[in-house]
Amino acid sequence: KMLKENDKNLSGEDTREGLACVISVKVTEAQFEGQTKTKLGNSEMRTIVEKMVNEKLTEFMEENPAVAKIIIDKAMTASRARE
């Protein structure tokens, strides 16, 4: 565990600060939201993708503690800046 007991929990917004990710998903009946059609609207796919990203990101951070520390430090900086 990288956060100390007295550290507050980080928000998802803070944790995602500065991160970029590309995900490719093949869907037979894709539904898109909005006029520009840039966001996938299939709610069942969102659940699956969120679960997989969470699992794989956790796995990656456990296997790469130096990178995990950089991500957590960045998230903590974002959290403090927001306060």
C-alpha positions as CSV (number, residue, x, y, z in Angstrom):
1,K,0.0,0.0,0.0
2,M,1.5,3.3,-1.1
3,L,-0.8,5.7,0.8
4,K,-0.2,6.2,4.5
5,E,-3.0,5.9,7.1
6,N,-3.2,9.7,7.5
7,D,-3.4,10.3,3.8
8,K,-6.9,11.1,2.5
9,N,-8.4,9.0,-0.2
10,L,-7.8,10.3,-3.7
11,S,-10.7,11.0,-6.0
12,G,-10.9,9.4,-9.4
13,E,-10.4,12.8,-11.0
14,D,-7.1,13.3,-9.1
15,T,-5.9,9.8,-9.9
16,R,-6.6,10.3,-13.7
17,E,-4.8,13.6,-13.7
18,G,-2.2,13.5,-16.5
19,L,-2.8,9.9,-17.5
20,A,-3.7,8.9,-21.0
21,C,-5.0,5.6,-22.2
22,V,-6.0,4.1,-25.5
23,I,-8.5,1.2,-25.5
24,S,-9.7,-0.7,-28.5
25,V,-13.1,-2.4,-28.1
26,K,-14.9,-4.4,-30.8
27,V,-18.7,-4.2,-30.4
28,T,-21.1,-5.8,-32.9
29,E,-23.9,-3.3,-32.2
30,A,-22.1,-0.1,-31.1
31,Q,-24.2,2.8,-30.0
32,F,-22.6,6.2,-29.8
33,E,-23.6,9.3,-27.8
34,G,-23.8,12.9,-28.9
35,Q,-23.6,14.7,-32.2
36,T,-19.9,13.9,-32.8
37,K,-20.3,10.2,-32.0
38,T,-17.0,10.1,-30.0
39,K,-18.3,8.3,-26.9
40,L,-19.5,4.7,-26.8
41,G,-23.0,4.6,-25.4
42,N,-23.4,0.9,-24.7
43,S,-23.7,0.8,-20.8
44,E,-22.9,-2.9,-20.6
45,M,-19.6,-2.3,-22.4
46,R,-18.8,0.5,-20.1
47,T,-19.1,-1.8,-17.1
48,I,-16.9,-4.4,-18.7
49,V,-14.2,-1.9,-19.8
50,E,-14.1,-0.2,-16.3
51,K,-13.7,-3.6,-14.6
52,M,-10.9,-4.7,-17.0
53,V,-9.1,-1.3,-16.8
54,N,-9.3,-1.4,-13.0
55,E,-7.9,-4.9,-12.8
56,K,-5.1,-4.4,-15.3
57,L,-4.1,-1.0,-13.8
58,T,-3.9,-2.5,-10.3
59,E,-1.8,-5.4,-11.7
60,F,0.5,-2.9,-13.5
61,M,1.0,-0.8,-10.4
62,E,1.8,-3.8,-8.3
63,E,4.3,-5.0,-10.8
64,N,5.8,-1.5,-11.3
65,P,6.0,0.2,-7.9
66,A,8.3,3.0,-9.1
67,V,5.7,4.0,-11.8
68,A,2.9,3.6,-9.3
69,K,4.7,6.0,-6.9
70,I,4.9,8.6,-9.7
71,I,1.2,8.3,-10.5
72,I,0.2,8.5,-6.8
73,D,2.5,11.5,-6.2
74,K,0.9,13.3,-9.2
75,A,-2.6,12.4,-7.9
76,M,-1.7,13.8,-4.5
77,T,-0.4,17.0,-6.0
78,A,-3.6,17.4,-8.0
79,S,-5.6,16.8,-4.9
80,R,-3.7,19.5,-2.9
81,A,-4.0,21.9,-5.8
82,R,-7.8,21.4,-5.9
83,E,-8.2,22.2,-2.2
